[in-house]
Structure formats: C-alpha cells, structure tokens
C-alpha cells in the first residue's frame, strides 16, 4: 500500500513536470515566432528584389551620384537555407564627388536591412570645374550582399 502511494505520488509529480514543460515549450514557440518576425524584418521580402533595386536607385539619386547596376544574382548557402533565405549579390559602378560617394556608403551601411559591403574600389578619374573651383570626380565599383527571403 505504501509502495502504491509512492508510485502514485511519483506519477503525479512526473505529470506536473510534463505539464510545466509543455507550458514552457508553448512560451518558447510563441517567443520564437516573435523573434523570427523581428529577424525577417532585416531581409528583403520574398518577391521583393525589384523593389529593393528601386530603393538602391533612390539612394543613389539622393546621394547625387550616378550608377550603373551591373549584376544582381542570388545564391544560397547552408546558413541562409536554414532560415529560408538567400544572399542577393549586387555589383554596381558609381561616379560622383568624393563626399557624395561617402554619403552613399553611409546610407548603405545604415539601411535597416542586413547589407554587407563586400568590396569597394574607387579611382579619381577627372576634375570638373564647378563655380570656378576644381572638384575631383571619382569612379568606383561596389559589391554588396543583402539577405533576402526566398521567392515562393
């Protein structure tokens, strides 16, 4: 009789522990959904490549430089596949004044998506006379990536 009582008490404790674990798992899952939403806010949305390129063109225009987007490609890897994403790689040429190119870089670095500048090469190619003052013109190439949710 005492043995049955101990077994019943153990079974009750085990069941209560299971119930507590289920409650914690539900809480973890709901927090996980919230964190996943926050994380994906840093990605280009699925089907959003064209809109992202238009945004880059607006940033270029606001920086008072000229650009030519050479290539836009996507690639997956083990890290991006886990979250259903891919890397969008952009290669572009720019021309403008040094301060404007710096402004463009600053806008890219502070854009609210996960943009990683992979390479930048700049060369002074000429001087322009603006209001009687010599202003050097720079040409350069940018390569950067942004995380993008895979198209459905």
MILUMTOR-691229 format. One record per atom (N, C-alpha, C): residue number from 0; x, y, z; residue in one letter. Coordinates in steps of 0.001 Angstrom, whole numbers, plus 500000, padded with zeros to 6 digits. Last residue first. Layout:
MILUMTOR-691229
SITE num     xx     yy     zz residuo
SITE NUM      X      Y      Z       a
...
END
This chain:
MILUMTOR-691229
SITE num     xx     yy     zz residuo
SITE 151 508655 532429 446761       x
SITE 151 507781 531249 446935       x
SITE 151 507282 530751 445616       x
SITE 150 512030 533373 447138       x
SITE 150 510748 533530 446466       x
SITE 150 509949 532243 446593       x
SITE 149 513640 533676 450326       x
SITE 149 513493 533010 449026       x
SITE 149 512098 533246 448464       x
SITE 148 514514 536798 451652       x
SITE 148 513722 535586 451794       x
SITE 148 513512 534985 450412       x
SITE 147 517827 537979 451646       x
SITE 147 516505 538021 451019       x
SITE 147 515787 536716 451292       x
SITE 146 520484 540050 452645       x
SITE 146 519713 538834 452870       x
SITE 146 518315 539010 452308       x
SITE 145 522800 541407 450362       x
SITE 145 521685 541643 451284       x
SITE 145 520946 540321 451440       x
SITE 144 526087 542496 449479       x
SITE 144 525038 541480 449564       x
SITE 144 523976 541944 450546       x
SITE 143 528033 544324 447061       x
SITE 143 527474 544098 448390       x
SITE 143 526394 543033 448312       x
SITE 142 530465 546110 445472       x
SITE 142 529833 544795 445516       x
SITE 142 529326 544604 446940       x
SITE 141 531143 548905 443470       x
SITE 141 530673 548373 444749       x
SITE 141 530152 546968 444538       x
SITE 140 533534 550946 441970       x
SITE 140 532729 549740 441867       x
SITE 140 532396 549267 443274       x
SITE 139 533900 554345 440738       x
SITE 139 534151 553189 441582       x
SITE 139 533211 552049 441315       x
SITE 138 535294 557518 440251       x
SITE 138 534558 556384 439694       x
SITE 138 534871 555180 440566       x
SITE 137 535117 560973 441008       x
SITE 137 535572 559638 441340       x
SITE 137 534679 558602 440660       x
SITE 136 536330 564180 440383       x
SITE 136 535282 563195 440144       x
SITE 136 535887 561806 440360       x
SITE 135 537217 567148 442138       x
SITE 135 537571 565843 441588       x
SITE 135 536353 564934 441449       x
SITE 134 536729 570373 441208       x
SITE 134 536116 569329 442032       x
SITE 134 536454 567973 441408       x
SITE 133 537908 573607 441258       x
SITE 133 538188 572272 440743       x
SITE 133 537635 571216 441710       x
SITE 132 535738 576349 440839       x
SITE 132 536523 575527 441755       x
SITE 132 536698 574133 441154       x
SITE 131 533917 577819 439441       x
SITE 131 535310 578264 439440       x
SITE 131 536223 577457 440348       x
SITE 130 531621 576261 439702       x
SITE 130 531674 577609 440305       x
SITE 130 533130 578065 440474       x
SITE 129 533493 573559 438982       x
SITE 129 532169 573907 439473       x
SITE 129 532297 575216 440244       x
SITE 128 535221 571623 436807       x
SITE 128 535169 572992 437320       x
SITE 128 533724 573310 437689       x
SITE 127 536403 568407 437648       x
SITE 127 535412 569253 436993       x
SITE 127 535481 570633 437617       x
SITE 126 538855 566032 437022       x
SITE 126 538470 567190 437819       x
SITE 126 537473 567993 436999       x
SITE 125 538895 562389 437067       x
SITE 125 538960 563704 436428       x
SITE 125 538654 564791 437449       x
SITE 124 539152 560057 438543       x
SITE 124 539352 559966 437092       x
SITE 124 539383 561328 436405       x
SITE 123 540117 558257 441301       x
SITE 123 539879 559615 440820       x
SITE 123 540143 559596 439318       x
SITE 122 538538 555250 442138       x
SITE 122 539639 555911 441453       x
SITE 122 539216 557319 441065       x
SITE 121 537713 552572 444320       x
SITE 121 537473 553929 443845       x
SITE 121 538728 554491 443205       x
SITE 120 536007 549702 445238       x
SITE 120 537234 550225 444624       x
SITE 120 536885 551571 444003       x
SITE 119 534840 547556 447660       x
SITE 119 534707 548893 447093       x
SITE 119 536049 549226 446462       x
SITE 118 533058 544643 448720       x
SITE 118 534242 545305 448165       x
SITE 118 533861 546665 447597       x
SITE 117 530891 544048 450413       x
SITE 117 531957 543069 450201       x
SITE 117 533220 543712 449659       x
SITE 116 528727 545168 452770       x
SITE 116 529568 545635 451670       x
SITE 116 530756 544690 451564       x
SITE 115 525709 543857 453556       x
SITE 115 527133 543698 453838       x
SITE 115 527931 544122 452615       x
SITE 114 522668 544582 455047       x
SITE 114 523513 544783 453867       x
SITE 114 524968 544645 454302       x
SITE 113 519891 543935 456333       x
SITE 113 521224 543374 456571       x
SITE 113 522024 543433 455275       x
SITE 112 518111 547075 456431       x
SITE 112 518245 545670 456068       x
SITE 112 519676 545224 456324       x
SITE 111 518151 549840 456996       x
SITE 111 517632 548902 458006       x
SITE 111 517607 547429 457595       x
SITE 110 521272 551405 456296       x
SITE 110 519968 550974 455805       x
SITE 110 519436 549876 456728       x
SITE 109 523813 552141 456917       x
SITE 109 522784 552401 457910       x
SITE 109 521384 552009 457460       x
SITE 108 525342 551536 454678       x
SITE 108 525702 550941 455967       x
SITE 108 524595 551095 457004       x
SITE 107 524093 553161 452744       x
SITE 107 524067 551695 452635       x
SITE 107 524318 551041 453988       x
SITE 106 524740 555705 453732       x
SITE 106 523330 555300 453618       x
SITE 106 523206 553782 453508       x
SITE 105 527534 555603 453507       x
SITE 105 526913 555768 454816       x
SITE 105 525446 555335 454789       x
SITE 104 527799 555465 450739       x
SITE 104 528287 554357 451572       x
SITE 104 527625 554410 452946       x
SITE 103 526738 558009 450088       x
SITE 103 526104 556784 449593       x
SITE 103 526518 555583 450448       x
SITE 102 528676 559643 451263       x
SITE 102 527293 559709 451732       x
SITE 102 526528 558452 451314       x
SITE 101 530865 559011 449654       x
SITE 101 530903 558713 451084       x
SITE 101 529486 558703 451673       x
SITE 100 529910 560088 447287       x
SITE 100 530136 558644 447356       x
SITE 100 530206 558208 448823       x
SITE  99 529921 562758 448031       x
SITE  99 528652 562118 447681       x
SITE  99 528771 560591 447711       x
SITE  98 532605 563293 448421       x
SITE  98 531684 563443 449558       x
SITE  98 530349 562752 449282       x
SITE  97 533633 562842 445777       x
SITE  97 534051 562026 446918       x
SITE  97 533037 562100 448062       x
SITE  96 531223 562932 443137       x
SITE  96 532187 563573 444018       x
SITE  96 532450 562677 445226       x
SITE  95 530902 560095 440874       x
SITE  95 530468 561284 441582       x
SITE  95 531586 561896 442395       x
SITE  94 529698 556957 439874       x
SITE  94 530516 558126 439512       x
SITE  94 529979 559307 440306       x
SITE  93 529739 553354 440158       x
SITE  93 529255 554686 440545       x
SITE  93 530227 555750 440057       x
SITE  92 528560 550073 439421       x
SITE  92 529543 551135 439224       x
SITE  92 528904 552456 439626       x
SITE  91 527780 547062 441240       x
SITE  91 527409 548301 440556       x
SITE  91 528590 549247 440446       x
SITE  90 526327 544095 442125       x
SITE  90 527585 544682 441671       x
SITE  90 527217 545909 440856       x
SITE  89 524784 542279 444649       x
SITE  89 524666 543396 443715       x
SITE  89 526060 543915 443399       x
SITE  88 523262 539323 445636       x
SITE  88 524539 540000 445396       x
SITE  88 524343 541066 444332       x
SITE  87 521387 538048 448128       x
SITE  87 521232 538800 446887       x
SITE  87 522515 539597 446719       x
SITE  86 521282 534945 449617       x
SITE  86 522017 536202 449509       x
SITE  86 521758 536801 448139       x
SITE  85 518261 533644 451082       x
SITE  85 519371 533581 450144       x
SITE  85 520083 534926 450171       x
SITE  84 516266 531664 453387       x
SITE  84 516729 532903 452761       x
SITE  84 517828 532600 451748       x
SITE  83 515379 529876 455301       x
SITE  83 514598 530077 454078       x
SITE  83 514976 531336 453340       x
SITE  82 517108 529410 457352       x
SITE  82 516014 530358 457614       x
SITE  82 515184 530650 456361       x
SITE  81 518851 527575 456182       x
SITE  81 518212 527242 457449       x
SITE  81 517014 528151 457720       x
SITE  80 519980 528849 453992       x
SITE  80 518941 527844 453767       x
SITE  80 518172 527521 455035       x
SITE  79 522007 530397 455077       x
SITE  79 520782 531066 454631       x
SITE  79 519648 530073 454408       x
SITE  78 523933 528427 455741       x
SITE  78 523407 529340 456764       x
SITE  78 522097 529977 456329       x
SITE  77 524506 527103 453322       x
SITE  77 523948 526366 454459       x
SITE  77 523311 527282 455489       x
SITE  76 523325 529327 450714       x
SITE  76 524360 528547 451384       x
SITE  76 523729 527895 452606       x
SITE  75 522431 530652 447510       x
SITE  75 522085 530074 448807       x
SITE  75 523322 529423 449398       x
SITE  74 522287 533658 445637       x
SITE  74 522924 532382 445948       x
SITE  74 522506 531941 447339       x
SITE  73 521566 535800 442896       x
SITE  73 521238 535253 444216       x
SITE  73 521952 533928 444388       x
SITE  72 522513 538938 441394       x
SITE  72 522421 537479 441417       x
SITE  72 522029 537023 442814       x
SITE  71 522848 541508 439319       x
SITE  71 522092 541151 440516       x
SITE  71 521906 539637 440443       x
SITE  70 525253 543722 437847       x
SITE  70 524658 542390 438029       x
SITE  70 523882 542329 439340       x
SITE  69 525443 546566 437474       x
SITE  69 525980 545608 436502       x
SITE  69 525315 544247 436618       x
SITE  68 523943 549566 437654       x
SITE  68 523934 548255 438301       x
SITE  68 524311 547227 437239       x
SITE  67 525424 552512 437706       x
SITE  67 525034 551519 436712       x
SITE  67 525107 550167 437412       x
SITE  66 524907 555896 438827       x
SITE  66 525281 554491 438985       x
SITE  66 524818 553670 437792       x
SITE  65 525890 559041 440167       x
SITE  65 525311 558254 439077       x
SITE  65 525772 556819 439257       x
SITE  64 524873 560978 443018       x
SITE  64 525871 560286 442208       x
SITE  64 525134 559574 441086       x
SITE  63 523273 562029 445066       x
SITE  63 523769 562892 443994       x
SITE  63 524966 562278 443266       x
SITE  62 521982 560540 446878       x
SITE  62 523406 560781 447151       x
SITE  62 524038 561689 446106       x
SITE  61 519523 560166 445785       x
SITE  61 519614 561041 446961       x
SITE  61 521057 561385 447310       x
SITE  60 520263 558277 443832       x
SITE  60 519770 559586 443431       x
SITE  60 519881 560588 444582       x
SITE  59 520929 556115 445480       x
SITE  59 521921 556676 444558       x
SITE  59 521516 558096 444184       x
SITE  58 518451 555658 446632       x
SITE  58 519583 556024 447497       x
SITE  58 520683 556663 446655       x
SITE  57 517044 554890 444361       x
SITE  57 516651 556114 445069       x
SITE  57 517772 556601 445978       x
SITE  56 518371 552481 443782       x
SITE  56 518427 553574 442806       x
SITE  56 518012 554902 443440       x
SITE  55 517591 551028 446026       x
SITE  55 519017 551336 445831       x
SITE  55 519159 552496 444852       x
SITE  54 514857 550832 445419       x
SITE  54 515290 551548 446621       x
SITE  54 516757 551940 446508       x
SITE  53 514971 549225 443159       x
SITE  53 514431 550585 443031       x
SITE  53 514839 551439 444232       x
SITE  52 515913 546915 444418       x
SITE  52 516772 547581 443422       x
SITE  52 516283 549016 443203       x
SITE  51 513640 546314 445959       x
SITE  51 514908 546620 446615       x
SITE  51 515846 547354 445656       x
SITE  50 511749 545771 443978       x
SITE  50 511542 546915 444876       x
SITE  50 512836 547306 445585       x
SITE  49 512930 543453 442911       x
SITE  49 512766 544646 442065       x
SITE  49 512574 545887 442939       x
SITE  48 512791 541667 445156       x
SITE  48 514066 542046 444535       x
SITE  48 513941 543344 443743       x
SITE  47 510650 540554 446553       x
SITE  47 510925 541975 446695       x
SITE  47 512205 542461 446040       x
SITE  46 509966 537906 446810       x
SITE  46 509412 538632 445666       x
SITE  46 509750 540115 445662       x
SITE  45 510245 538111 450282       x
SITE  45 510078 537217 449144       x
SITE  45 509410 537994 448012       x
SITE  44 511996 541102 451417       x
SITE  44 510912 540112 451433       x
SITE  44 510913 539237 450178       x
SITE  43 515227 541338 452669       x
SITE  43 514373 541728 451548       x
SITE  43 513254 540680 451516       x
SITE  42 515447 541370 456265       x
SITE  42 515613 540711 454968       x
SITE  42 514779 541431 453910       x
SITE  41 514812 542285 458722       x
SITE  41 516112 542704 458198       x
SITE  41 516403 542096 456826       x
SITE  40 512517 541037 459416       x
SITE  40 512398 542457 459078       x
SITE  40 513706 543004 458518       x
SITE  39 513270 538564 460295       x
SITE  39 512959 538691 458871       x
SITE  39 512709 540137 458452       x
SITE  38 513563 539124 463059       x
SITE  38 514720 538794 462231       x
SITE  38 514421 539021 460753       x
SITE  37 510936 539510 463899       x
SITE  37 511911 540595 464049       x
SITE  37 513111 540363 463140       x
SITE  36 509953 536950 463311       x
SITE  36 509380 538119 462640       x
SITE  36 510350 539290 462710       x
SITE  35 511487 535462 465115       x
SITE  35 511617 535201 463682       x
SITE  35 511064 536379 462884       x
SITE  34 510547 536436 467543       x
SITE  34 511934 536707 467161       x
SITE  34 512155 536478 465671       x
SITE  33 507925 535416 467437       x
SITE  33 508135 536855 467553       x
SITE  33 509558 537210 467091       x
SITE  32 508422 532674 467354       x
SITE  32 507699 533314 466245       x
SITE  32 507929 534817 466245       x
SITE  31 509662 532429 469871       x
SITE  31 510409 532119 468650       x
SITE  31 509751 532756 467434       x
SITE  30 507568 532954 471572       x
SITE  30 508683 533895 471531       x
SITE  30 509507 533678 470262       x
SITE  29 506074 530668 471025       x
SITE  29 505495 531978 470711       x
SITE  29 506582 533042 470672       x
SITE  28 507890 528700 471884       x
SITE  28 507448 528736 470489       x
SITE  28 506863 530097 470134       x
SITE  27 508112 529283 474623       x
SITE  27 509294 529368 473761       x
SITE  27 508901 529472 472294       x
SITE  26 505464 528720 475426       x
SITE  26 506005 530071 475588       x
SITE  26 507213 530273 474677       x
SITE  25 505398 525996 474872       x
SITE  25 504467 526896 474183       x
SITE  25 504964 528331 474253       x
SITE  24 507385 525146 476681       x
SITE  24 507582 524960 475237       x
SITE  24 506649 525872 474452       x
SITE  23 506181 525760 479150       x
SITE  23 507424 526432 478755       x
SITE  23 507668 526315 477255       x
SITE  22 504019 523965 479010       x
SITE  22 503761 525404 479129       x
SITE  22 504996 526195 478694       x
SITE  21 505419 521540 478949       x
SITE  21 504573 521926 477817       x
SITE  21 504289 523420 477820       x
SITE  20 506605 521610 481489       x
SITE  20 507460 521600 480299       x
SITE  20 506661 522021 479068       x
SITE  19 504338 521433 483106       x
SITE  19 505182 522623 483177       x
SITE  19 506069 522732 481933       x
SITE  18 503548 518832 482372       x
SITE  18 502657 519961 482099       x
SITE  18 503450 521272 482129       x
SITE  17 505706 517369 483328       x
SITE  17 505404 517349 481895       x
SITE  17 504536 518543 481513       x
SITE  16 505395 517865 486056       x
SITE  16 506612 518307 485376       x
SITE  16 506400 518359 483861       x
SITE  15 502949 516580 486498       x
SITE  15 503049 518025 486708       x
SITE  15 504286 518595 486021       x
SITE  14 503746 513938 485984       x
SITE  14 502727 514559 485128       x
SITE  14 502753 516088 485269       x
SITE  13 505554 513555 488079       x
SITE  13 506018 513455 486693       x
SITE  13 505028 514142 485748       x
SITE  12 503824 513783 490271       x
SITE  12 504936 514730 490105       x
SITE  12 505436 514744 488664       x
SITE  11 502208 511539 489759       x
SITE  11 501618 512881 489790       x
SITE  11 502701 513936 489582       x
SITE  10 504076 509497 489982       x
SITE  10 503368 509679 488709       x
SITE  10 502751 511080 488638       x
SITE   9 504774 509772 492655       x
SITE   9 505794 509958 491609       x
SITE   9 505142 510217 490262       x
SITE   8 502333 509113 493843       x
SITE   8 502925 510439 494074       x
SITE   8 503971 510755 493009       x
SITE   7 502077 506466 492988       x
SITE   7 501082 507456 492596       x
SITE   7 501635 508873 492732       x
SITE   6 504328 505350 494278       x
SITE   6 504232 505314 492809       x
SITE   6 503234 506340 492299       x
SITE   5 503574 505767 496933       x
SITE   5 504803 506396 496432       x
SITE   5 504776 506432 494909       x
SITE   4 501287 504177 496980       x
SITE   4 501182 505595 497286       x
SITE   4 502391 506362 496760       x
SITE   3 502367 501652 496533       x
SITE   3 501434 502222 495562       x
SITE   3 501305 503727 495750       x
SITE   2 503867 501378 498915       x
SITE   2 504545 501363 497617       x
SITE   2 503656 501971 496535       x
SITE   1 501899 501265 500806       x
SITE   1 502808 502418 500827       x
SITE   1 503515 502525 499488       x
SITE   0 500803 498812 500000       x
SITE   0 500000 500000 500000       x
SITE   0 500858 501269 500000       x
END
